[in-house]
């Protein structure tokens, strides 16, 4: 019996010492699925710790701990405990914003879903990425405010690829090395991840071209300036050209387009 009491006395402090600290962070809910009879498996992007997966115990029934805060696209003040494996444990969630206007249109929901999936592809689990979180939140707020969906999608693609380490080189020709002076069209070569002058490369479907204004706008998008302090907006044609360039760039660098891209109009 003395041994049993000593073991009991040792076991409780052991549990307390080895318990992981509880974190609290604004988070964007990316995916939710049922996990057992009453639990939920939640994938979310937190500002403090990046993309995480966690289990919300009794999340399907709990009104007090997770009231309306675990739906996809919710910005939630999340309280969670990181485990020793891939999953963390969600303690509570308080809804900050559900981006209600986005949910009212097919175009808004399709675009927002695409932004979330591209973020998932570019940023692996447990990689802290505060700038990416802020950029994603800002893009969702831009959508929610009524900004054109294609404009938000295009600016987000450029900024997210840049933050993920795949920025396009727009300052000089990747063939001859000549600096681009902002005059005349240039060609983007996906395999090089950079522009080339028309003396070195011809425009084609595989190597689309950009106007000087298009290049200037793409530079601003890659610097994350376009959604916060937008420069003069590119024309519809310039925006279309930027979109075509980014589509080729994403296909080449990631090896595929996000599956949700097929739902974009």
C-alpha positions in Angstrom: 0.0 0.0 0.0 2.8 2.5 0.7 4.0 1.9 -2.8 0.5 2.5 -4.3 0.1 5.8 -2.4 3.6 6.9 -3.5 2.8 6.0 -7.1 -0.4 8.0 -6.9 1.4 11.0 -5.5 4.0 10.8 -8.2 1.5 10.3 -11.1 -0.5 13.5 -10.6 2.5 15.9 -10.7 3.8 14.0 -13.7 0.7 14.7 -15.6 0.7 18.3 -14.6 4.3 18.8 -15.6 3.9 17.1 -19.0 0.7 18.9 -20.0 1.3 21.2 -22.9 0.6 24.9 -22.5 -2.8 26.3 -23.7 -2.5 28.8 -26.6 -5.0 31.3 -27.8 -5.0 32.8 -31.3 -7.2 34.3 -34.0 -7.7 31.5 -36.5 -9.4 30.9 -39.8 -11.3 27.6 -40.0 -10.4 25.8 -43.3 -11.9 22.3 -43.0 -14.3 20.6 -40.6 -15.3 16.9 -40.6 -17.0 14.5 -38.2 -14.7 12.6 -35.9 -16.4 9.9 -33.9 -19.9 10.2 -32.6 -19.8 13.8 -31.2 -16.3 15.2 -31.9 -15.1 17.3 -34.8 -11.8 17.3 -36.7 -10.9 20.9 -37.5 -8.2 22.2 -39.8 -7.5 25.9 -39.1 -4.9 28.5 -39.8 -3.8 30.3 -36.6 -1.9 33.5 -36.5 0.4 32.3 -33.7 1.3 28.8 -34.9 0.3 28.5 -38.6 -1.8 25.7 -40.0 -3.0 23.2 -37.4 -5.4 20.3 -37.1 -7.3 19.7 -33.9 -10.0 17.7 -32.2 -13.0 19.5 -30.7 -14.3 17.1 -28.1 -18.1 17.1 -28.3 -17.8 19.8 -30.9 -21.0 18.7 -32.6 -23.0 19.2 -29.4 -21.3 21.9 -27.5 -23.1 25.2 -27.7 -21.2 26.9 -24.9 -17.6 26.2 -26.0 -17.9 26.5 -29.8 -21.1 28.5 -30.5 -21.2 29.0 -34.3 -17.4 29.3 -34.4 -16.3 26.1 -36.2 -17.9 26.6 -39.6 -15.6 26.8 -42.6 -14.5 30.4 -43.3 -15.1 31.6 -39.7 -12.5 33.9 -38.1 -12.4 32.5 -34.6 -10.7 33.3 -31.4 -9.4 29.8 -30.8 -8.2 28.3 -27.5 -6.2 25.1 -28.1 -3.6 22.8 -26.6 -0.9 21.5 -28.9 -0.3 17.7 -28.5 2.8 15.7 -29.1 1.5 14.3 -32.4 -0.1 16.0 -35.4 -3.3 16.8 -33.6 -4.0 19.5 -31.0 -7.0 19.7 -28.7 -9.5 22.5 -29.0 -10.7 23.9 -25.7 -13.0 26.7 -27.0 -13.8 29.1 -29.8 -15.3 32.5 -29.9 -16.7 33.8 -33.3 -15.0 37.0 -34.4 -16.3 37.2 -38.0 -18.2 34.8 -40.2 -17.8 36.8 -43.4 -21.5 36.7 -44.0 -21.5 38.6 -47.3 -19.1 36.0 -48.9 -21.6 33.3 -48.0 -24.4 35.0 -49.9 -23.0 34.3 -53.4 -21.6 31.3 -55.3 -18.8 33.4 -56.7 -17.8 34.6 -53.2 -17.8 31.1 -51.7 -15.9 29.6 -54.6 -13.2 32.3 -54.5 -12.9 32.0 -50.7 -12.6 28.2 -50.9 -9.9 28.6 -53.5 -7.9 31.0 -51.3 -8.1 28.5 -48.4 -6.9 25.6 -50.6 -4.0 27.5 -52.1 -2.9 28.4 -48.5 -3.1 24.8 -47.5 -0.9 23.8 -50.4 1.7 26.4 -49.9 2.0 26.3 -46.1 2.6 22.9 -44.3 1.3 22.1 -40.9 3.0 23.8 -37.9 4.8 26.4 -39.9 4.4 29.8 -38.3 3.3 32.3 -40.9 1.9 35.5 -39.3 2.2 37.5 -42.6 0.3 34.9 -44.5 -2.4 34.8 -41.9 -2.8 38.6 -42.0 -2.8 38.4 -45.8 -5.4 35.7 -45.9 -7.6 37.6 -43.4 -7.3 40.8 -45.5 -8.2 39.0 -48.7 -11.3 37.5 -47.0 -12.3 41.0 -45.7 -11.8 42.4 -49.2 -14.2 39.7 -50.6 -16.6 40.4 -47.8 -16.6 44.1 -48.6 -17.7 43.5 -52.2 -14.4 43.8 -54.0 -14.4 42.0 -57.4 -13.8 38.3 -57.0 -11.3 37.9 -59.8 -9.3 40.9 -58.6 -9.0 39.4 -55.1 -8.2 36.0 -56.5 -5.4 37.3 -58.7 -3.9 39.6 -56.1 -4.0 36.7 -53.6 -2.4 34.3 -55.9 0.5 36.7 -56.5 1.0 37.5 -52.8 0.6 34.0 -51.5 3.0 32.6 -54.1 5.5 35.3 -53.1 5.1 34.5 -49.3 5.5 30.8 -50.1 8.9 31.5 -51.8 7.7 31.5 -55.4 7.8 35.1 -56.4 8.2 35.8 -60.1 11.4 37.7 -61.1 10.2 40.9 -62.7 13.3 43.1 -62.7 15.4 41.8 -65.6 15.4 39.4 -68.5 16.2 35.9 -67.4 17.9 35.2 -70.7 20.2 38.1 -71.4 20.2 39.7 -68.0 19.1 43.1 -69.2 17.2 45.2 -66.7 13.6 45.8 -67.4 13.0 49.5 -67.7 9.2 49.4 -67.6 8.9 50.0 -71.4 7.4 47.5 -73.8 5.9 44.1 -73.2 7.8 41.2 -71.6 7.3 37.5 -71.6 7.0 35.3 -68.4 8.8 31.9 -68.6 7.3 29.6 -66.0 10.3 27.2 -66.0 12.5 30.2 -65.1 10.0 31.9 -62.8 11.0 35.2 -64.4 10.4 37.5 -67.3 12.3 37.6 -70.6 12.5 40.5 -73.1 10.9 40.1 -76.6 14.4 39.9 -78.1 15.0 36.6 -76.2 11.6 35.0 -76.2 8.3 35.2 -78.1 4.9 35.3 -76.5 2.9 32.0 -76.5 0.3 30.2 -74.5 3.0 28.5 -72.5 5.0 31.8 -72.1 2.3 34.5 -71.8 3.2 38.2 -72.1 2.6 41.3 -69.9 2.3 45.0 -70.5 4.4 47.5 -68.5 1.3 48.4 -66.4 0.6 44.7 -65.9 4.1 44.1 -64.7 3.8 47.1 -62.3 0.5 45.8 -61.0 2.0 42.3 -60.5 4.9 43.7 -58.6 2.5 45.5 -56.2 0.5 42.3 -55.8 3.7 40.3 -54.9 4.6 42.9 -52.3 1.1 42.5 -50.7 0.3 46.1 -51.4 -2.6 45.6 -53.8 -5.4 44.7 -51.3 -4.4 47.3 -48.6 -3.3 50.4 -50.5 -4.2 49.6 -54.1 -2.4 51.4 -56.9 -4.4 52.5 -60.0 -6.3 49.3 -60.9 -5.2 47.5 -64.0 -7.6 47.3 -66.9 -9.7 44.3 -67.5 -7.3 43.1 -70.2 -4.2 43.6 -68.0 -5.9 41.8 -65.2 -6.7 38.9 -67.6 -3.1 38.8 -68.7 -1.9 38.7 -65.1 -4.3 35.9 -64.3 -3.0 33.9 -67.2 0.6 34.4 -66.1 -0.2 33.3 -62.5 -2.1 30.2 -63.7 0.9 29.0 -65.7 3.2 29.9 -62.8 1.1 28.0 -60.2 0.8 25.0 -62.5 4.5 24.8 -63.0 5.7 25.5 -59.4 3.1 23.4 -57.6 2.7 20.7 -60.2 -1.1 21.1 -60.2 -3.9 23.6 -59.9 -5.9 23.6 -56.7 -9.0 21.4 -57.1 -11.3 24.2 -56.2 -10.1 26.2 -59.2 -12.5 24.4 -61.4 -15.4 26.0 -59.6 -14.3 29.5 -60.3 -16.2 31.5 -62.9 
